Amino acid sequence: MLQVSGNTLLQVKKFKYLGEVFASDEMLSKEIDTQTGKVNPVLRELYRSVVTKRELSNTVKLSVFKSVFVLLPVVMNLG
């Protein structure tokens, strides 16, 4: 058992924090693997359709990437 400010905390097998489930049996790693598997095709398509386009300026490319990396975690939590 763990004590914080005089309160005893019990050990649990799993708990949810900020929308993610943390578990003592490494279920979080499975969740991370699942999320990574969903993100990889999106990033591949983004690379193909944005990064390789010579007609887009670096400023535009950077803007697109910033938008994706800010919104991607939000979208992944909705799915």
SVG drawing of the C-alpha trace seen along z (x, -y; Angstrom):
<svg xmlns="http://www.w3.org/2000/svg" viewBox="-15 -30 25 39">
<polyline fill="none" stroke="black" stroke-width="0.4" points="0.0,0.0 1.0,-3.6 0.3,-6.6 -0.2,-10.1 -0.8,-12.9 -1.9,-10.4 -4.3,-8.7 -3.8,-5.0 -4.1,-4.3 -5.1,-0.8 -3.4,0.9 -5.8,1.6 -5.4,3.8 -6.5,1.0 -7.6,-2.7 -8.7,-5.3 -6.9,-8.6 -7.5,-11.2 -9.3,-8.7 -6.6,-6.1 -6.8,-2.8 -3.7,-2.0 -3.4,1.7 -1.0,3.8 -1.0,6.4 0.6,4.2 -2.7,3.5 -1.5,-0.1 1.2,1.2 -1.4,3.0 -3.5,-0.2 -0.4,-2.2 0.3,0.4 -3.3,0.1 -3.2,-3.7 0.2,-3.6 -1.3,-1.2 -4.1,-3.7 -1.8,-6.7 0.9,-5.2 -1.3,-5.1 -2.4,-8.7 1.2,-9.8 2.2,-7.8 -0.6,-9.5 0.3,-12.9 3.9,-12.4 2.9,-11.2 0.3,-13.9 2.1,-16.9 5.8,-16.4 6.6,-15.2 4.7,-18.0 7.2,-20.5 4.5,-23.0 3.8,-23.5 6.0,-25.9 7.8,-24.7 5.6,-27.2 2.5,-25.4 4.0,-22.0 4.9,-23.0 1.5,-24.5 -0.2,-21.2 2.1,-19.2 1.5,-21.4 -2.3,-21.1 -2.1,-17.4 0.1,-16.9 -2.1,-19.2 -5.4,-17.6 -4.3,-13.9 -4.4,-13.2 -7.8,-14.8 -9.2,-12.8 -7.6,-9.5 -9.4,-9.9 -12.8,-10.4 -12.4,-7.2"/>
</svg>
